[in-house]
């Protein structure tokens, strides 16, 4: 029974991306957006928006996700995401 529970725990935790949900980590994040995507539906069918900075996934608010583009320089500080510089091709 303990083995089954341990395997179940591993399977469940593997379903969550290695990300910083809503930038909840300590400190400041500054970097260029390498990618952006919407997670597969889970937790009641609710998808989540993510951006990738330095190969790390960060969950962001929907309004920020709609505004930001790949190549933009962004910053997370004091619980808020902002675009520092828009990418100009």
Phi and psi in degrees as a GROMACS rama.xvg file:
@    title "Ramachandran Plot"
@    xaxis  label "Phi"
@    yaxis  label "Psi"
@TYPE xy
-64.7869  -36.6445  UNK-2
-66.3792  -43.5988  UNK-3
-62.2998  -40.1868  UNK-4
-65.4176  -41.2477  UNK-5
-64.8818  -41.8893  UNK-6
-64.8462  -42.7359  UNK-7
-61.2233  -42.2248  UNK-8
-62.2737  -42.4211  UNK-9
-63.9645  -40.8195  UNK-10
-66.339  -43.4182  UNK-11
-65.8373  -45.135  UNK-12
-68.6742  -27.0648  UNK-13
-68.8708  -19.0863  UNK-14
-75.489  -18.1953  UNK-15
-92.0017  133.308  UNK-16
-69.2266  152.769  UNK-17
-81.0601  92.0752  UNK-18
-141.22  172.17  UNK-19
-107.94  94.5431  UNK-20
-62.699  120.898  UNK-21
52.6747  29.6427  UNK-22
63.3327  34.1282  UNK-23
-73.5199  -3.66728  UNK-24
-71.867  165.191  UNK-25
-76.5646  153.537  UNK-26
88.5362  -165.682  UNK-27
-114.281  144.543  UNK-28
-117.524  126.423  UNK-29
-136.297  131.162  UNK-30
176.382  174.229  UNK-31
-88.5492  139.339  UNK-32
-74.7333  116.627  UNK-33
-88.5235  -29.7066  UNK-34
-162.015  162.146  UNK-35
-146.074  145.755  UNK-36
-159.694  165.562  UNK-37
-110.303  128.491  UNK-38
-65.6734  156.117  UNK-39
-60.7579  150.184  UNK-40
-65.0567  136.346  UNK-41
-161.18  -178.571  UNK-42
49.6941  61.3188  UNK-43
81.2608  18.8563  UNK-44
81.748  18.1647  UNK-45
-98.9878  116.895  UNK-46
-80.3082  157.836  UNK-47
-123.998  139.229  UNK-48
-85.8712  140.713  UNK-49
-133.585  151.115  UNK-50
-122.931  159.415  UNK-51
-118.967  125.756  UNK-52
-129.611  124.546  UNK-53
51.2942  44.6312  UNK-54
63.755  19.6405  UNK-55
-117.41  133.267  UNK-56
-88.3394  135.576  UNK-57
-128.597  128.393  UNK-58
-77.1555  134.831  UNK-59
-127.008  161.82  UNK-60
-66.7252  152.871  UNK-61
-59.8483  -39.9359  UNK-62
-65.0741  -37.9299  UNK-63
-68.6528  -41.5992  UNK-64
-58.7205  -42.1248  UNK-65
-67.5036  -29.708  UNK-66
-85.9941  -37.1157  UNK-67
-76.4896  148.839  UNK-68
-126.832  157.485  UNK-69
-61.7783  132.017  UNK-70
101.767  -16.3831  UNK-71
-68.3956  145.177  UNK-72
-90.8439  121.501  UNK-73
-124.32  163.76  UNK-74
-141.641  140.594  UNK-75
-117.497  121.753  UNK-76
-154.498  139.343  UNK-77
54.1785  39.276  UNK-78
76.6464  15.1051  UNK-79
-136.587  133.916  UNK-80
-90.6944  135.822  UNK-81
-138.403  153.446  UNK-82
-95.0735  120.368  UNK-83
-82.4232  -45.6514  UNK-84
-146.729  127.621  UNK-85
-77.1847  143.924  UNK-86
-73.9322  130.834  UNK-87
-119.331  112.847  UNK-88
